Amino acid sequence: MYDMTRVAANGYEIKMQANADSSYDRAPAQSADARYKMKLNMSNARWETSKNGYTDLLPTNNLDPKKDFTAETPKFIKEYANFYRTERGYHPRSVNSNPDASWTVTGMLPLINMPILKYTAELKSPALVVHGEIAHSRYFGEDAYKALGSKDKELYIVPGATHGFIRQQHRQNSV
């Protein structure tokens, strides 16, 4: 469970460095003023795009696991790279995989105003939300679960799992 519309509008609502137990502390969402400035900058960039016939790209948003990690690189960013930049997650047209690609400077603008989970309270069918116990994004799953209107719902937290990774020792212990 990942709510890209929420990340686009609020930024990551976590402190970027993991705790000793690999969990993440919450941080305040981006303010309305900061969000307005961000939208204004992206809207102005759209005007430039229309004049130039092309858009600029943000800096490359993926890291090479073999050379780009530093002590300051957040753990979950390393996990992204260890998925998207390896054979199991790589796709040549993915901006998360391709070392020469990135998101456009205006790419998040439509997501900022599109709260994708707005109508979850109307859901009547059964629902299962699965999330990693120590995932940086766990709050997305928990908040989505709380918002679900279905009476037949379950939130399953995978012990020892991050956003996309189950610790090897946990996997071995549960086999």
LINBEL-V215789 format. One record per residue. RES is the residue in one small letter. OMEGA is omega in degrees with one decimal (none if undefined). NEAR is the number of other C-alpha atoms within 8 Angstrom. Layout:
BEGIN
RES	OMEGA	NEAR
RES	OMEGA	NEAR
END
This chain:
BEGIN
m	178.9	9
y	-177.8	6
d	-179.0	8
m	178.5	7
t	179.0	12
r	177.6	11
v	-179.7	10
a	-176.7	11
a	-171.5	11
n	-170.4	11
g	175.1	9
y	-178.8	8
e	178.5	10
i	168.8	10
k	-169.0	10
m	179.1	6
q	-179.8	7
a	173.5	12
n	-179.8	8
a	179.7	5
d	179.3	6
s	174.9	7
s	-179.0	11
y	174.5	13
d	178.6	8
r	176.6	7
a	-179.9	8
p	174.0	6
a	176.4	8
q	-178.9	9
s	177.4	7
a	178.3	6
d	178.8	6
a	178.3	8
r	178.2	11
y	179.2	8
k	179.3	8
m	178.9	8
k	178.1	9
l	178.0	8
n	179.3	8
m	177.9	11
s	176.0	10
n	177.1	8
a	176.2	11
r	177.3	10
w	178.5	8
e	178.2	9
t	-178.8	11
s	178.7	8
k	-174.6	6
n	-178.0	7
g	177.0	6
y	177.2	6
t	176.5	12
d	177.1	7
l	170.9	9
l	174.9	9
p	179.8	5
t	-173.4	10
n	176.8	10
n	-177.4	13
l	173.5	12
d	-177.7	10
p	-177.0	10
k	-174.7	5
k	-171.1	6
d	-178.4	7
f	173.7	11
t	177.4	5
a	-178.1	4
e	-178.8	5
t	179.2	8
p	-177.4	9
k	-176.5	8
f	174.8	9
i	175.1	8
k	178.9	12
e	175.4	10
y	-178.1	9
a	-179.7	15
n	172.5	9
f	-172.4	11
y	-177.7	13
r	177.3	15
t	-174.8	9
e	-175.5	7
r	-178.3	6
g	-174.9	9
y	168.3	12
h	-173.4	8
p	179.6	6
r	-179.9	6
s	176.9	9
v	177.1	11
n	-178.1	12
s	-171.3	14
n	-177.3	14
p	-179.5	10
d	-175.4	5
a	175.3	11
s	175.1	13
w	173.7	10
t	-179.6	9
v	-179.8	11
t	-171.8	10
g	-177.1	7
m	-177.0	8
l	179.6	11
p	-177.7	7
l	-176.9	12
i	-176.0	11
n	-175.9	8
m	178.6	7
p	-169.8	9
i	-177.9	7
l	-176.1	6
k	-174.4	6
y	-179.0	7
t	179.0	10
a	-180.0	9
e	-178.1	8
l	-179.7	9
k	-177.4	8
s	178.9	6
p	-178.2	8
a	175.0	8
l	176.4	8
v	-178.5	11
v	-179.9	10
h	177.6	15
g	-178.3	15
e	-176.2	12
i	179.4	14
a	175.7	14
h	-175.9	11
s	-176.3	9
r	-178.7	13
y	176.5	7
f	-178.5	10
g	-179.6	14
e	179.6	9
d	177.4	8
a	179.1	10
y	179.6	11
k	-176.0	6
a	-176.9	8
l	178.7	11
g	-178.7	9
s	174.6	12
k	-180.0	6
d	-176.3	8
k	179.0	11
e	172.6	8
l	178.8	11
y	179.0	8
i	-178.7	8
v	-178.5	9
p	175.7	8
g	-175.4	10
a	172.6	14
t	-179.4	13
h	-177.8	12
g	-172.8	8
f	173.0	7
i	-178.8	10
r	-177.7	9
q	-177.4	6
q	178.1	6
h	180.0	10
r	179.9	9
q	-179.0	7
n	-175.3	6
s	-179.0	5
v	none	4
END
